[in-house]
Amino acid sequence: MNFAQKLQKRRKEVGFSQEQLAFELNVSRQAVSKWESGQGYPEVEKLIQLSELLGISLDELMKETREHPSAPIKPLDEEEQEWRDEPHSPITLPDDIHEEDSLIGRFAYSTDRDTVERYLDLNQRFARWIAVGVGMILGGIIPVIVLDNDLGVAIMMFFIAIGVGLLVKNGMDYQEIEKLEKQTFHLSGELICDLQDDYERYQRTFTRKIVAGVSLIIFGVGLMLILNSLFGEYDANAAVLFPFIAVSVGNFIDAGITSGAYRKLLNIKD
């Protein structure tokens, strides 16, 4: 059975009507009807709520099985069929449904793991090189502060040229990521579960990078103040702060872009 069949079967076993289930999930009845007919797919947040409401694990709900039920399940009961036959005016979906913005809105039941892994890999490489480019630009300020002459300016321009070049090149490479996002590739329920696990693991890395970045900036400021107190306030003392800022900003960029790629795939909204 696929997800749509399992959802319909389990809903009836628990005793929920489509209206009741829609109310519990804070979605429209049309959304539940689309899920059960295989025409749409809920967000990850709604999948977790479904598993709790229906008393079934997320893995069991999402994974396709080849089990054959003892009796066929009707696509729709009489009450539901009558409702579908009636004319209805358009209904605005709740704010938490964003199918038009989501890759998951195009998910079906076939697995395209290679495409997803490539999408994540491209985002990670993009994040790293953007971080390096920004770091080079920030690092270019150091020679101007330390040397305070034309040589310092020349070195700064050299660093900025490299940094801007990296940003421009990666901006052009980002087009490949955009092409993947526009594809109508599909993810299986099993792959969605795997992605959710990967995302939860990455969140620990995300937290470490943010904490490390903030700590480095604080450490850099403290070191600059110590130098000022020991040797007096010189502009050169400020130069020690910029390497810490460059590394910290790189951490923020890398963590943010990579986390954003997972959130885009899983349709996780702020």
C-alpha positions in Angstrom: 0.0 0.0 0.0 1.1 3.5 -0.7 0.8 6.5 1.6 -2.6 7.5 0.3 -4.1 4.1 0.9 -2.6 3.8 4.3 -3.9 7.2 5.3 -7.4 6.4 4.2 -7.4 3.0 5.8 -6.0 4.1 9.1 -8.3 7.1 9.3 -11.3 4.9 9.0 -9.9 2.4 11.6 -9.4 5.2 14.1 -12.9 6.6 13.4 -12.1 10.0 12.0 -14.1 11.6 9.2 -12.2 13.7 6.7 -13.6 16.8 8.4 -12.5 15.7 11.8 -9.0 14.9 10.6 -8.8 18.2 8.8 -9.8 20.0 11.9 -7.2 18.3 14.0 -4.5 19.2 11.5 -5.8 22.7 10.9 -6.0 22.2 7.2 -8.9 22.2 4.7 -11.0 19.1 3.9 -9.8 19.3 0.3 -6.2 18.9 1.5 -7.1 15.6 3.2 -9.1 14.4 0.2 -6.1 15.2 -2.1 -3.8 13.2 0.2 -6.1 10.2 0.2 -6.5 10.3 -3.6 -2.8 10.5 -4.2 -3.0 14.0 -5.7 -1.0 15.8 -3.0 1.4 15.3 -0.1 1.4 16.8 3.4 4.2 18.8 4.8 6.7 17.1 7.2 5.1 18.8 10.2 1.7 17.5 9.2 3.1 14.0 8.6 4.4 13.9 12.2 1.0 15.1 13.5 -0.7 12.4 11.3 1.4 9.7 12.8 0.5 10.8 16.3 -3.2 11.2 15.6 -3.5 7.9 13.8 -1.3 5.9 16.2 1.1 4.7 13.6 4.9 5.3 13.3 6.1 7.7 10.7 8.2 5.0 9.0 5.2 2.7 8.8 3.0 5.4 7.4 5.5 6.6 4.8 7.0 3.4 3.5 5.3 1.6 0.7 4.4 -2.0 1.3 3.2 -4.9 -0.9 0.6 -6.0 1.5 -2.8 -6.9 0.1 -5.7 -6.0 2.3 -8.3 -8.7 2.9 -11.0 -6.4 1.5 -10.6 -3.7 -1.1 -10.8 -0.1 0.2 -13.4 2.1 -1.5 -11.8 5.2 -2.9 -14.7 7.3 -1.3 -17.7 6.4 0.8 -21.2 7.6 -0.2 -21.1 10.7 1.9 -17.7 11.7 0.5 -18.8 11.0 -3.0 -21.9 13.2 -2.6 -19.8 16.0 -1.2 -17.4 15.8 -4.2 -20.3 15.8 -6.7 -21.6 19.1 -5.2 -20.4 22.4 -6.6 -18.1 24.3 -4.2 -16.7 27.7 -4.3 -12.9 28.1 -4.0 -11.6 27.9 -0.5 -8.4 29.6 0.7 -6.0 27.2 2.3 -4.5 28.0 5.7 -1.2 29.9 5.9 0.7 26.8 6.8 0.2 25.2 3.3 2.8 26.4 0.8 2.7 23.9 -2.0 3.7 26.5 -4.6 7.0 27.2 -2.8 7.9 23.7 -1.9 9.8 20.9 -3.5 7.8 18.6 -1.4 4.6 19.8 -3.2 5.8 17.9 -6.2 6.8 14.7 -4.4 5.2 11.5 -5.4 6.2 7.9 -4.7 9.3 7.3 -6.8 12.7 7.7 -5.4 15.3 10.1 -6.8 18.0 9.9 -4.2 20.9 10.8 -6.5 19.2 14.1 -7.5 18.6 15.0 -3.9 22.2 14.2 -2.8 23.5 16.2 -5.7 21.2 19.1 -4.7 22.6 19.0 -1.2 26.2 18.6 -2.3 25.9 21.7 -4.7 24.4 23.8 -1.8 27.2 22.7 0.5 29.9 23.6 -2.0 28.2 26.8 -2.8 28.0 27.7 0.9 31.7 26.9 1.5 33.0 29.0 -1.5 30.7 31.9 -0.6 32.1 31.8 2.9 35.7 31.8 1.6 34.9 34.8 -0.8 33.4 36.9 2.0 36.3 35.9 4.3 38.8 37.1 1.7 37.1 40.5 1.4 37.0 40.9 5.2 40.6 39.7 5.5 41.7 42.3 2.9 41.0 45.0 5.5 43.9 43.8 7.7 46.8 45.0 5.5 45.3 48.5 5.3 45.1 48.8 9.0 48.5 47.3 9.7 50.6 49.0 6.9 48.6 52.2 6.4 50.2 53.0 3.1 49.8 52.3 -0.6 51.2 48.8 -0.2 48.4 48.0 2.3 45.8 49.3 -0.2 47.3 47.2 -3.0 47.2 44.0 -0.9 43.6 44.8 0.1 42.6 45.2 -3.5 44.2 41.9 -4.3 42.2 40.1 -1.6 39.0 41.9 -2.6 39.5 40.9 -6.2 39.9 37.2 -5.3 36.8 37.4 -3.0 34.6 39.1 -5.5 35.8 36.7 -8.2 34.7 33.8 -6.0 31.3 35.4 -5.3 30.7 36.0 -9.0 31.7 32.5 -10.0 29.5 30.9 -7.3 26.7 33.2 -8.3 26.9 31.7 -11.8 27.2 28.2 -10.4 24.0 28.7 -8.4 22.0 28.5 -11.6 22.6 24.8 -11.5 20.9 24.6 -8.1 18.0 26.7 -9.4 17.6 24.2 -12.3 17.4 21.3 -9.9 14.8 23.2 -7.8 12.6 23.7 -10.9 12.7 20.0 -11.9 9.6 17.9 -11.2 11.7 15.2 -9.5 9.9 13.1 -6.9 10.9 11.8 -3.4 9.6 8.6 -1.8 8.2 8.6 1.7 11.3 6.6 2.8 13.6 9.2 1.4 11.7 12.0 3.2 12.2 10.1 6.5 15.9 9.8 5.8 16.1 13.5 4.9 14.3 14.4 8.2 16.9 12.3 10.1 19.8 14.0 8.3 18.3 17.4 8.9 18.0 16.7 12.6 21.6 15.6 12.8 22.8 18.6 10.9 21.0 20.9 13.3 23.5 19.9 15.9 26.3 20.9 13.5 24.4 24.1 12.7 24.2 25.0 16.4 27.9 24.3 16.9 28.9 26.6 14.0 26.7 29.4 15.2 28.0 29.1 18.8 31.6 28.9 17.5 31.1 32.0 15.4 29.7 34.1 18.2 32.4 32.9 20.5 35.2 33.8 18.1 33.9 37.3 17.7 33.7 37.8 21.5 37.2 36.3 21.8 38.5 38.7 19.1 37.0 41.7 20.8 38.5 40.6 24.1 41.9 40.1 22.6 41.8 43.6 21.0 40.9 45.2 24.3 43.8 43.4 26.0 46.2 44.7 23.4 44.8 48.2 23.9 45.3 48.0 27.6 48.9 46.6 27.3 50.3 48.7 24.5 47.9 51.6 24.1 45.1 52.2 21.6 46.6 51.7 18.2 44.7 51.1 14.9 46.8 48.0 14.4 45.3 46.4 17.4 42.0 46.3 15.6 43.6 44.1 12.9 43.5 41.1 15.3 39.7 41.2 15.3 39.1 40.8 11.6 40.4 37.2 11.2 37.9 36.2 13.9 35.1 38.1 12.2 36.0 36.5 8.8 35.9 33.0 10.2 32.7 33.7 12.1 30.9 35.1 9.2 32.0 32.2 7.1 30.6 29.8 9.7 27.3 31.7 9.7 27.0 31.6 5.9 28.0 27.9 5.6 25.5 26.9 8.3 22.7 29.0 7.0 22.8 28.0 3.4 23.2 24.2 4.1 20.4 24.3 6.7 18.3 26.2 4.2 18.8 23.5 1.6 17.4 20.9 4.0 14.5 23.2 4.9 13.7 23.8 1.3 13.5 20.0 0.5 11.4 19.3 3.6 9.3 22.4 3.2 10.0 23.6 6.8 8.8 27.1 7.3 10.0 29.6 10.0 
